[in-house]
């Protein structure tokens, strides 16, 4: 009965109510374990700021509408806002017009730790005001809870959308990972693996198509003509879903859970009924959906091979990766398996990452897209 209950729980899981980065500022929090995401964001900051300045110089709005979709919590949430303000102010200086007011909308799922963001605002404003003679800019920051797979904002209210490491998360676990009787078809794996039947990758791709198209359609209503989006998301190089990139981290999670099952900590059937709502698209897959939806043109699309050096240089690389994955997946894993397994699970996972890195590098792929609203 426990197994069937958990299978049904995962099949019917409302991702919007369960999924979140681990909040707060504790050792397992996303705030303490998101340095990798910050380093990649810094690597592509010139692309983000260039797209922003193009919007501003072309439209010169007196009130600049900006949305950060999937803002999460921690220092990363506000650092991009500081960069945006300073970049636009520099552009204003060059063309000798007053800087606009900034309307910044921070969006994530309702379970996100928005409180920690709001608590850090006084320090943020203080840092922003350093070395300023003219005082703070007119900056209005608001939290907008909700799924970005659907409308969030009024028509034509945005000029610039930023989303970093969010769009590879699907709106839900693909329903067709379960047969007509509700039984899982991807037994023994939490994602697409070498042992997965073809229906599994087809299910994930279909869900990506549905979600990404809805995302683009929703933003096309909210962005003004000429507005830009900068999207940073995980992906893969070619048609093969199984490689030593992003998919391999999920393979190691499957293996780690299997070890717990052999130790009697969890049931194998519980692994069968757990699937991550993640999809790493290819360049061609993204471009196909953008063309099909028709509201945007691709101004820039770059692929980054984000290697081990992006993590802190230390002897505990495996542990760092494990802590990053835990901060992202903890809410989903504890919902399905219970909190009691997490410490042991990620100790095993960290050791596996370290062992695999000694055999061969793992090389996750990140895409950076700049889209212009037609």
Secondary structure in CASP SS format (residue, H / E / C, confidence):
PFRMAT SS
TARGET T0000
AUTHOR 0000-0000-0000
METHOD secondary structure of the structure
MODEL  1
X C 1.00
X H 1.00
X H 1.00
X H 1.00
X H 1.00
X H 1.00
X H 1.00
X H 1.00
X H 1.00
X H 1.00
X H 1.00
X C 1.00
X C 1.00
X C 1.00
X H 1.00
X H 1.00
X H 1.00
X H 1.00
X C 1.00
X C 1.00
X C 1.00
X C 1.00
X C 1.00
X C 1.00
X C 1.00
X C 1.00
X C 1.00
X C 1.00
X C 1.00
X C 1.00
X C 1.00
X C 1.00
X C 1.00
X C 1.00
X H 1.00
X H 1.00
X H 1.00
X H 1.00
X H 1.00
X H 1.00
X H 1.00
X H 1.00
X H 1.00
X C 1.00
X H 1.00
X H 1.00
X H 1.00
X H 1.00
X H 1.00
X H 1.00
X H 1.00
X H 1.00
X H 1.00
X H 1.00
X H 1.00
X H 1.00
X H 1.00
X H 1.00
X H 1.00
X C 1.00
X C 1.00
X C 1.00
X E 1.00
X E 1.00
X E 1.00
X E 1.00
X E 1.00
X E 1.00
X E 1.00
X C 1.00
X C 1.00
X C 1.00
X C 1.00
X C 1.00
X H 1.00
X H 1.00
X H 1.00
X H 1.00
X H 1.00
X H 1.00
X H 1.00
X H 1.00
X H 1.00
X H 1.00
X H 1.00
X H 1.00
X H 1.00
X H 1.00
X H 1.00
X H 1.00
X H 1.00
X H 1.00
X H 1.00
X H 1.00
X H 1.00
X C 1.00
X C 1.00
X C 1.00
X C 1.00
X C 1.00
X E 1.00
X E 1.00
X E 1.00
X E 1.00
X E 1.00
X E 1.00
X E 1.00
X E 1.00
X C 1.00
X C 1.00
X C 1.00
X C 1.00
X C 1.00
X H 1.00
X H 1.00
X H 1.00
X H 1.00
X H 1.00
X H 1.00
X C 1.00
X H 1.00
X H 1.00
X H 1.00
X H 1.00
X H 1.00
X H 1.00
X H 1.00
X H 1.00
X H 1.00
X C 1.00
X C 1.00
X C 1.00
X C 1.00
X C 1.00
X C 1.00
X C 1.00
X C 1.00
X C 1.00
X E 1.00
X E 1.00
X E 1.00
X E 1.00
X E 1.00
X E 1.00
X E 1.00
X C 1.00
X C 1.00
X C 1.00
X C 1.00
X C 1.00
X C 1.00
X C 1.00
X C 1.00
X C 1.00
X C 1.00
X C 1.00
X C 1.00
X E 1.00
X E 1.00
X E 1.00
X E 1.00
X E 1.00
X E 1.00
X E 1.00
X C 1.00
X C 1.00
X C 1.00
X C 1.00
X E 1.00
X C 1.00
X C 1.00
X C 1.00
X C 1.00
X C 1.00
X H 1.00
X H 1.00
X H 1.00
X E 1.00
X C 1.00
X C 1.00
X C 1.00
X C 1.00
X C 1.00
X E 1.00
X C 1.00
X C 1.00
X C 1.00
X C 1.00
X C 1.00
X C 1.00
X C 1.00
X C 1.00
X C 1.00
X C 1.00
X C 1.00
X C 1.00
X C 1.00
X H 1.00
X H 1.00
X H 1.00
X H 1.00
X H 1.00
X H 1.00
X H 1.00
X H 1.00
X H 1.00
X H 1.00
X H 1.00
X H 1.00
X H 1.00
X H 1.00
X H 1.00
X H 1.00
X H 1.00
X H 1.00
X H 1.00
X H 1.00
X H 1.00
X H 1.00
X H 1.00
X H 1.00
X H 1.00
X E 1.00
X E 1.00
X E 1.00
X E 1.00
X E 1.00
X E 1.00
X E 1.00
X E 1.00
X E 1.00
X E 1.00
X E 1.00
X E 1.00
X E 1.00
X C 1.00
X C 1.00
X C 1.00
X C 1.00
X C 1.00
X C 1.00
X C 1.00
X C 1.00
X C 1.00
X C 1.00
X H 1.00
X H 1.00
X H 1.00
X H 1.00
X H 1.00
X H 1.00
X H 1.00
X H 1.00
X H 1.00
X H 1.00
X H 1.00
X H 1.00
X H 1.00
X H 1.00
X H 1.00
X H 1.00
X H 1.00
X C 1.00
X C 1.00
X C 1.00
X C 1.00
X C 1.00
X H 1.00
X H 1.00
X H 1.00
X H 1.00
X H 1.00
X C 1.00
X C 1.00
X C 1.00
X C 1.00
X C 1.00
X E 1.00
X C 1.00
X C 1.00
X E 1.00
X C 1.00
X H 1.00
X H 1.00
X H 1.00
X H 1.00
X H 1.00
X H 1.00
X H 1.00
X H 1.00
X H 1.00
X H 1.00
X H 1.00
X C 1.00
X C 1.00
X E 1.00
X E 1.00
X E 1.00
X E 1.00
X E 1.00
X E 1.00
X E 1.00
X E 1.00
X E 1.00
X E 1.00
X E 1.00
X C 1.00
X H 1.00
X H 1.00
X H 1.00
X C 1.00
X C 1.00
X C 1.00
X C 1.00
X C 1.00
X C 1.00
X H 1.00
X H 1.00
X H 1.00
X H 1.00
X H 1.00
X H 1.00
X H 1.00
X H 1.00
X H 1.00
X H 1.00
X H 1.00
X H 1.00
X H 1.00
X H 1.00
X H 1.00
X H 1.00
X H 1.00
X H 1.00
X H 1.00
X H 1.00
X H 1.00
X C 1.00
X H 1.00
X H 1.00
X H 1.00
X H 1.00
X H 1.00
X H 1.00
X H 1.00
X H 1.00
X H 1.00
X H 1.00
X H 1.00
X H 1.00
X H 1.00
X H 1.00
X H 1.00
X H 1.00
X H 1.00
X H 1.00
X H 1.00
X H 1.00
X H 1.00
X C 1.00
X C 1.00
X C 1.00
X C 1.00
X E 1.00
X E 1.00
X E 1.00
X E 1.00
X E 1.00
X E 1.00
X E 1.00
X E 1.00
X E 1.00
X E 1.00
X C 1.00
END
